[in-house]
Amino acid sequence: MSSQDFLRRMPEASHALRKPVGIWQRLHIDLPLLVMLLVLTAYGLVVLYSASGENGHYIKRQSVFFVIAYFAMFITAQIKMQVLQRWAPWFYGGGVLLLVLVIFFGTGAKGAQRWLSVGGFRFQPSEVLKLAVPIAVAAYLARRLLPPGLKHVFVVLVLIGVPTVLIMRQPDLGTSLLIAASGLIVLFFAGLRWRYIGGAFAAVLMAAWPMWQFVLRDYQKQRILTLLSPEADKLGAGWNIIQSKTAIGSGGVDGKGWLQGTQSQLDFLPESHTDFIIAVLAEEFGLTGVLMLLALYILVIGRGLIIGLRAQDTFSRLLAGGITLTFFVYVFVNIGMVTGLLPVVGVPLPLVSHGGTSIVTLMTGFGMLMAISTERRRLTI
């Protein structure tokens, strides 16, 4: 065979060896993750209908939020990771600027100033930082030699600390801790040395008493005291957790049946459609229903970790790991506070509790995971 024949046939051979690109890859959608999220949101709507007292208004609002959130997820999935990494400082800076604007122009409710109102639309800028912080930390560390040295660890702690302090000032302890966790998780994935981790634990222990004395507000201290002994104030601070435990325990293995829960339907359980919605699930669907929900969460988290392990570059790996384990922290904190293992800090159950901005934020994060997943496939075909 002549060299001309070889050159003429090579394009045909390379075309034959190339993997076909499916419709989901063209749309930059990770199909397994999408299916899991759809099942999870559908399950959440079923539980919310009962938790809201069969109020169709909440279902309509939640459905609208989900439509917006899935649209945001699809748009985010089209973004290339190189572009996101390049714009990370601007995204972070814009989020911090919004937090500063809350101090001067924010609107308040129930003693907290956490929202900005623009044209009649109200939103929480702190939700932006749930994504901006891990993105900024991942972008910073991806350009450095890993594991990070003490200098770079200090810079990362500053990146995490600025929005955390601003959000604590609103005050919103729960969100500030979640945002701090999202950045620290990325730092951990970067290979943080164990001596730094040990030093951090020692610093936290030494700062516990000053935090209690000078930083925590009276209602935040009361939440911690209530965790230790909810029965000390059964009709006051301990009411929520006592009713939550009652609802969970009364459900047994199989539950009382959908719409048949007494604690939620008779309004003994406060915030049943938001923070304490898993207590409604446990009462009506029992341990079986809770395990089904946990299985869905585990599948989503597992898929996110797989996407992170298969990512092509350091930024994508750090970001995927950070988004995924931050989602796990949301689930863990909500279930922990509802079951009395953690103080009540006002963290909704992801994709199940009623909410607007938080759902859009979560789904935008999953859009980034899909962008990482499909970018990997695009590079390997």
N, C-alpha and C positions, 0 to 999 in steps of 0.2 A: 504494500500500500504506500503510495507516495505521500510526501509531506503535505501536498495540497489537499489530498483526500482526508488526511488527519485533521488539518485545520478546518476543513469544511464540515466535518462530522462532530467536532468538539462542541459547538453550540447546541446541537441536537441532543448529545449525550448529557450535557449539563442541565438542559431543560428537563430531560426525563428523570434525572436524579433529584430535581428540586421538589420539595414537599409542596403539596397543594395547600393554598391558604383558604381556610374556611370562612364562612360568613361572620362567625363570632370573632375571629381574629381580625377580620377587616374592620369590624365595629369596635375593636379593642375591648371586648367584653370577655371576662373569665367566666365561662358558663357554669362550672361547678359552684363558684362563689355566688353567682347571680341566683341560681336555684335555691341555695341555702337561705339567702337573704329574703327571697320571695316567700318561702315557707315560713320563715321567722316572722315577717311582717304580717302575714295572713293570720298566724297563730296569735300574734299580738292584738290584732283587731278583734278577734273573737273574745279574748280575755277583757279587753277594754270595754266592749259593749256591756258586759256584766258589771265590771268595776265602776262604770259611770252611771249605774242605775238604769240601764237600757235607754240611755239618752242618745238619740240619733245625732244630735248636734255634735257631740264629741267625735263620733265615728266619721261624720262628714269632714270635720276639721282635720282629723288625723289622716284621712284619705287624701285630702288636698296636700297636706304636709308631705306625705309619702310620694305623691306625684312630683312635687317640686324636688324632693330629695333624690329620687331616682333620675330625674332630669339632670340635676347637679352632678350626680355620680357619672352619668354618661358623658357629660361635657368634660369633667375632670379626667376621665379615662383617656381622652384624646391628647392630653398634654404630655409632651416628651419630658422625661426625667431631667435631661440636660437643661431644658428651659426652666423647669421648676427649681432646679438647683441654682441657676443663674439669678432668678428672681427672689430667692429665699430671703435675702436681707431686706428687700423692699416690702415683702409680705409681713415680715416680723416687725419692721419699723412702723408700718401702717397700723398693725394691730396694737402696738404700744401707744401710738398716737391716739387711737380711739379710746384706750383706757384713760389717758390723760384728759381727754375731752369729757369723759364721764364725770370726772371730779368737778368740772366747772359747769357743764351743761346737762348732766345726767338727770333722769327722772327717777323718783323713788317710789317704793311701795313697801309697807310693813317694816319701816325703819332701815331699809337698804336702798342705796343708790347705785343701781347696776345697769340701767338701760339708757339708750339714746333714742330719741324720737326724731324721725325724719319724714316729713310729709304725711304725718298720721300713722306711719309704720314704726313700731317699737321693736328694738332688738338688743341682745346682750353682746357687746363687743368681746367679752371674755370667751365666748364660743369660738371666735376667730383664733384666739391664742391656743386653743386646744389642738389646732393644726399648725399654726405658725411656729410654735415653740419646737416641736419635734422636727419640723422641716428645717428650721434655722440651725438647730444643733447638729442634725445629720449633714447639712451642707458644710458647716464649719469643720466638723471632724473628718469629712470625706477628703478634704484637701490637706490633711495633716498625716504624719506618720503615726500609725496605730501600733500598739495601744497608746493612748494620749499621755503626755507627760504632765507634770504638775501645773505648768504654765497654762496649757490648753484646758486642763480640767477647771482651773480657776475662771478662765474666760467663759466656758460653758455654764458654770454656776452663776455667773453674772447674767448671761442670757436667760437663764431660767429664773433667777431671783427677781429681776426687774418686774416682769408681769405678775409674778406670784405676789409680791408685796403690794402692787397696785390693786390687785383683785382682793387681797385680804383687807385692804382699806375700805372696800365698798360697803359693808363687809360681806365676803362670800368665802368662808373657810373651805367648804367642800370643793368648789371649783378651783380655788387656788392650789389645793393639795393635788387635785387631779392633773392640773397643768404642770405642776412641779414633777409629778410622777412621770408624765409623758416625756419630759426632757431627760430625766434621770435614767429612764429605761433605754433611751437611745445611747446615752453615755455608757451604760452597762454593756450594751451590745458592741460598743466600740472596743471592748476588752479592758475595761477599767481594772486597774490592779487591786488585788485584795487588800493591800495595806491602806489604800485610799478608802475602800469600803469600810474597813474596820475603824479608820479615823473618823469617817462620817458618822458611824453609829455612836462613837464616843462623844462627838460634838453634839449630837442630838440629845444624848443623855444629860450632858452638862447644861444644855440650853433648856431643858424641860421646865425646871423651876422658874427661871426668868420669864419664859413664855407664859407660864401659868399666872405669874404675878403681874406682868406688864403688857402682854400682847393680847391674850384671850379676853373676850368680853364676857360679861356675866352670863348671857344666855348660852355661850359656847361652853363655859365651865359647867353650867347646869346640865348640858347634854352629856358631858363626860361623867358627872356624878350620877345621872340617871342611868347610864349604862351599867354602873357598878351596883346600883340598887334601885331599880324602877319601882319596887313596891313601897319605897319611902314616900312617894307622892302619887298614889294610885289614880287620883282624879285630876292631877295636874300634869307635871312633866313626864310622869311615867305612863300616862294613859295610852299613848300611841303604841309603845313597844309591848305593853301588856295585851292590848287588843290584837296586835299583830300576832303575837305568840299564840293567843287563843284561837285565832282564825286558822293558823297553820296546823296546830295540833288537832283541831276538830275535824280537819279534812281527812285524816287517816290515810289509808293507802289509795283508795279509789275515789275519794271526795264525795261531796253531797250532791253533785250534779250541777250542770251549767245553769246559772241564774238562781240557784237554790241556796247560796251561801247566806247565813243569817248575819254574820258580823258585818259583811259589806252591804247587803241589801237593806238592812235595818239601820245603817249609818253608824254602827258602833266603831267601825274602822275608819279613821280620818285619812285624808289624802289617798283614798283607795284607787283613784285612777292615775296617780302619779307615782310618788315615792314608794307607796306600800302596795303596789299592784300585785306583786308576787304572792302576798298573803291571800289575796282574792283567788289567785290561781291555785294555791295550795288547798284552800278551803273547798273549792268547787271541783277541782280535778284531782286532788289528793297528791300523794307522793308520786304517782305515775305521771301526772301532768307536769309536775316540777322536773322530774327526770327527763321527760321529753324535751322540755325547754332547755335544760342544761346540755342535753345531747346536741341540740341545734347550735348552741353557743360553742360547744367544744369543736364541732365540725367547722364552724366559721373561723375560729381561732387556729385550728389545725391547718386549714387551707391558707390562711394568711401567713403562717410560719413557713409553709412549703414554698409559697411565692417568694418570701424573703430569702430562703436558702438557695433558690434557683436564680436569683437576681444576678445581673451581669456586672454591676459595679458597686462600689462601697456605699455610695449615697443611697442607692435603691435598697440595698440590704439593710442599712441602718434605719431607713424610713419605714420599710415594710415591717421590720421587727418592732419598731416603736409604735406604729399605728395598731398593730395586732395586739401587743401586750397591754397597751393603754385601754383597748376595748375590753380585755380581760379584767383590768383593774376596775373599770366601770361596773361590770357584772359582779365582781367580788365585793366591792364596797356596798352596792345596793343590797345584795342578799345578806351581807354581814350585818348591816344596820337594821334590816327588817327582822332578822332572827335574834338580835340582841348581842351579836358578837362585836359590833363596832358602834361608835356613837352615831346618832342620826345627824347626817350632814347635808341632807337634801339632794341626793344624787339619784336621778331617775334610772329605771331599768331600761337598758338600751333597746330601742326599736319595739318596746312593749308599752312603756309608760306614755301617757299623753304629753305631747310637747311639739314645739315647732322648730326653733333654731337648733336645738340639740340633735334632732333627727337629721336635718340637712347637713349639719357638721359631720355626723357619723357617716352618712352616705357619701359625702365628699371624700372622706378618708378612704372608704372602700373603693371609690373611683380611682384614687391614687394607687391602691393595691392592684387594681385591674390594669392600670397603665403600666405598672412594673411587670406584671405577668405577661401581657401581650407584647411589650417591648422585648422581653426575653425571647419570645417565640419569633418575633420579627428578625431578631439578630441571628437566630440559629437555623432559619430555613434558607 
